[in-house]
Amino acid sequence: MNPNTNFVTWFRSVAPYVNEFRGKIFVVIFGGEVLADEKSVEFFRDLNLLANLGVKLVLVHGAYPQIESRLKEYNLQSKYVKGMRVTDASTLKLVKETMGRVRIEIEALLSMGLSKPPMTNSTIRITNGNYITARPIGVVDGVDLTFTGEVRKVDAAAILSHLEQGEMTLLSPLGYSQTGEVFTLTPENVAIEVAIALKADKLIFLMDKPGIERKPSGNLDTSLRELTLAEGRALLSKLANNSVKLSKDMQKYLPCAVQACMGGVERIHLISRHLDGAMLQELFTHKGIGSMISRGPIQTLRSAEIDDVSGILQLIEPLEAEEVLVGRGRELIEIEIDRFLVLEHDHMIIGCAALNHFSGMHVGELTCLAVHSDYRNTGCGDALLKHIETKARNHGIKKLFVLTTRTAHWFVERGFKETSIEELPKARQEKYNYKRRSKIFIKNI
């Protein structure tokens, strides 16, 4: 029987994420449109799957289309001020009724996800309550928004106690005052404040549009796939100055992501609700499928440690098989680990390089420069080379040489010049592999 190598590769790739996410708090926000989507059943099953993997979930739902439909039934016109609905007593009554119906529908869908594969016999409880204290927004542009409010306080302790008991928390965009009043809130306001109060590890927005951001060619704009908080704030400044154009979804959710990030949420994900399994693809694959905003850079360049040996091997083994790199065993890498630099992207090693220094000489060798295929032509190789050159200069090295069979032009473009074997240190000449016939390049640094 032939093993299913695709399954084995896939399972190995997701296992680290399962381990990393267990016990973490994710806040997921989605609109009422999800309930009308043909993929809604699978979406709620995915939520149950995350819960069964040990993720602590807080769900925040919207109900905009359902509320608008109910208002039309009663011939009530919605009035907006700066994008906020004016909620009078009649509107509030319909909003409360609608929220109750929507919440019941969601609970039903979450329960249905438990009775069929892959969640058969699993037991997940759903809790909701008066966890949100709200206050009225008041008068805006001379108009009293009445029962339209904003989050004043989140009872984080109560929510956390339920999460610790393995319960999923479902929150409607309603808040309560100490005087017994009810205020309508935006789902975004609730999700952001809850995520900040709980110190959530992730805040996930399900966007309405079928894509994130696309160039005229139709390809995803990779510049918006991963943003740091600083980059997100800079992008908002450009948006305010009309020096950049973003889709309506990004205009709506990017400020929310930045606000949550500034409040302490480590990562915010923006994904499309129209893509089947979008959450799973975003969370359990290295590339993801949407946009992510993080508090700090997710790519770091550092000295290698002994725990990096496996990651280095996974990176260079395909290149060794193609004979682009000379074969190195685990033992040799362990011995020479102090010579290596690694480029890490979201806890995955995507690049490495090593520096050999010949004792008593001002000459060094750049070896084992490798970049993961998904990250080539993105400047990773240049970053590694730059740091190797800096490291070499710090060791008093004045000339850096490299041996290569496939990437001669890349090094020439970066100031290396071809030379002969006689220019190598004698110790290196003795180890030259004449079968490989590597070309030798050298650079004054």
Secondary structure, 3 states (H helix, E strand, C coil): CCCCHHHHHHHHHHHHHHHHHCCCEEEEEECCHHHHCCCHHHHHHHHHHHHHCCCEEEEEECCHHHHHHHHHHCCCCCCEECCEECECHHHHHHHHHHHHHHHHHHHHHHHHCCCCCCCCCCCCCEECCCCEEEEECCEECCEECECEEEEEEECHHHHHHHHHCCCEEEECCEEECCCCCEEECCHHHHHHHHHHHHCCCEEEEEECCCCCCECCCCCECHHHCEEEHHHHHHHHHHHHCCCCCCCHHHHHHHHHHHHHHHCCCCEEEEEECCCCCHHHHHHHCCCCCCEEEECCCCEEEEECCHHHHHHHHHHHHHHHHCCCCCCCCHHHHHHCHHHEEEEEECCEEEEEEEEEECCCCCEEEEEEEEECHHHCCCCHHHHHHHHHHHHHHHCCCCEEEEEECCCHHHHHCCCCEEECHHHCCHHHHCCCCCCCCCEEEEEEC
